[in-house]
């Protein structure tokens, strides 16, 4: 019996350290040097940021809270020696709308503790700090 997988992606080498990456509905250019595309490490950072941001938006909108925008930033510290993995990560969320601070804090905590599969796929000894701010609604 053939194994079944939940996620499948593919890379095609384009020369130098460049690859065309694709999944079912999306594609991006990846470059190990960061000259012609996003690096694999930046892709990992965006994956975590995207996962937690999607969770936060989903939780807040499901609660029918008046969120009108979200911006998020990733800052990471990498080990000085190979494999230069992340040792400390800071995520900052800027939520637009009249959303109570305790609800944003709760949504971030739920993502971190329960829902974000990317975070739960990373090494558990990585220090993760989160912060947020609430700004006026965007039009």
C-alpha positions as CSV (number, residue, x, y, z in Angstrom):
1,X,0.0,0.0,0.0
2,X,1.4,3.4,-1.0
3,X,2.0,6.0,1.7
4,X,-0.1,9.1,1.7
5,X,1.4,12.5,2.5
6,X,-0.3,15.7,3.7
7,X,2.1,18.1,2.0
8,X,4.1,17.8,-1.2
9,X,6.3,20.4,-2.8
10,X,9.1,20.3,-5.4
11,X,12.3,22.2,-6.3
12,X,14.0,22.4,-9.7
13,X,17.6,23.6,-9.8
14,X,18.0,26.6,-12.1
15,X,21.8,27.0,-11.8
16,X,24.2,28.4,-9.2
17,X,22.3,28.1,-5.8
18,X,18.9,29.0,-7.4
19,X,15.8,26.8,-7.4
20,X,12.3,27.2,-8.6
21,X,10.0,26.0,-5.8
22,X,6.4,25.0,-6.3
23,X,3.5,23.5,-4.5
24,X,0.0,22.8,-5.7
25,X,-1.1,26.5,-6.3
26,X,2.0,28.6,-5.8
27,X,5.6,29.1,-6.8
28,X,8.6,31.1,-5.7
29,X,12.2,31.6,-6.6
30,X,14.7,30.4,-3.9
31,X,18.3,31.3,-3.9
32,X,20.9,30.0,-1.4
33,X,22.9,33.3,-1.9
34,X,19.8,35.5,-1.6
35,X,20.7,37.4,-4.9
36,X,18.0,36.1,-7.2
37,X,15.3,35.0,-4.7
38,X,14.4,34.4,-1.1
39,X,16.9,32.2,0.9
40,X,15.8,28.9,2.5
41,X,16.3,30.5,5.9
42,X,14.1,33.4,5.0
43,X,11.5,31.0,3.7
44,X,11.5,29.2,7.1
45,X,11.1,32.6,8.9
46,X,8.2,33.5,6.6
47,X,6.6,30.1,7.1
48,X,6.5,30.7,10.9
49,X,5.4,34.2,10.5
50,X,2.7,33.2,8.0
51,X,1.5,30.3,10.1
52,X,1.0,32.4,13.3
53,X,-0.4,35.4,11.4
54,X,-3.0,33.2,9.7
55,X,-3.9,31.7,13.1
56,X,-4.3,35.1,14.7
57,X,-6.4,36.5,11.9
58,X,-8.6,33.3,11.9
59,X,-9.1,33.4,15.7
60,X,-9.9,37.1,15.8
61,X,-12.3,37.0,12.8
62,X,-14.0,33.9,14.0
63,X,-14.7,35.7,17.2
64,X,-16.2,38.5,15.1
65,X,-13.8,41.1,16.4
66,X,-13.3,44.2,14.2
67,X,-9.8,43.5,12.8
68,X,-9.1,45.4,9.6
69,X,-5.5,44.6,9.1
70,X,-2.4,42.8,10.3
71,X,1.3,43.2,9.7
72,X,3.8,41.0,11.3
73,X,7.6,41.0,11.6
74,X,10.2,38.3,12.3
75,X,13.5,38.9,13.9
76,X,15.8,35.9,14.5
77,X,19.2,35.2,16.1
78,X,21.2,32.3,14.6
79,X,23.9,30.3,16.1
80,X,27.4,31.5,15.1
81,X,28.6,28.0,14.0
82,X,27.1,25.5,11.5
83,X,24.4,24.6,11.2
84,X,23.6,28.2,12.1
85,X,20.1,27.3,13.3
86,X,17.8,29.8,15.0
87,X,18.3,30.1,18.7
88,X,16.0,33.0,19.4
89,X,13.0,34.3,17.5
90,X,10.9,37.4,18.0
91,X,7.6,37.9,16.3
92,X,5.8,41.3,16.5
93,X,2.2,41.7,15.3
94,X,0.6,45.0,14.5
95,X,-3.2,44.5,14.5
96,X,-5.4,47.2,13.0
97,X,-8.9,47.7,14.5
98,X,-10.7,48.2,17.8
99,X,-9.7,44.8,19.0
100,X,-9.2,44.3,22.8
101,X,-5.6,43.7,23.7
102,X,-6.4,40.6,25.8
103,X,-8.1,39.0,22.8
104,X,-5.0,39.6,20.6
105,X,-2.8,38.2,23.4
106,X,-5.0,35.2,23.6
107,X,-5.0,34.6,19.9
108,X,-1.2,34.7,19.8
109,X,-1.0,32.3,22.7
110,X,-3.4,29.9,21.1
111,X,-1.4,29.9,17.9
112,X,1.8,29.3,19.8
113,X,0.6,26.7,22.2
114,X,-2.0,24.8,20.0
115,X,-2.4,25.6,16.3
116,X,0.8,26.7,14.6
117,X,2.2,23.5,13.0
118,X,5.3,25.3,11.8
119,X,6.3,26.4,15.3
120,X,5.6,22.9,16.6
121,X,7.9,21.5,13.9
122,X,10.9,23.5,15.1
123,X,13.3,22.6,17.8
124,X,11.6,23.1,21.3
125,X,14.7,24.8,22.7
126,X,14.3,27.9,20.5
127,X,13.4,30.9,22.5
128,X,10.3,32.5,21.1
129,X,9.2,36.0,22.1
130,X,6.0,37.6,20.9
131,X,4.7,41.1,21.1
132,X,1.9,43.1,19.6
133,X,0.5,46.5,19.2
134,X,-3.0,47.7,18.2
135,X,-3.3,50.6,15.8
136,X,-6.4,52.4,14.4
137,X,-8.4,50.5,11.8
138,X,-7.3,50.7,8.2
139,X,-9.8,51.9,5.6
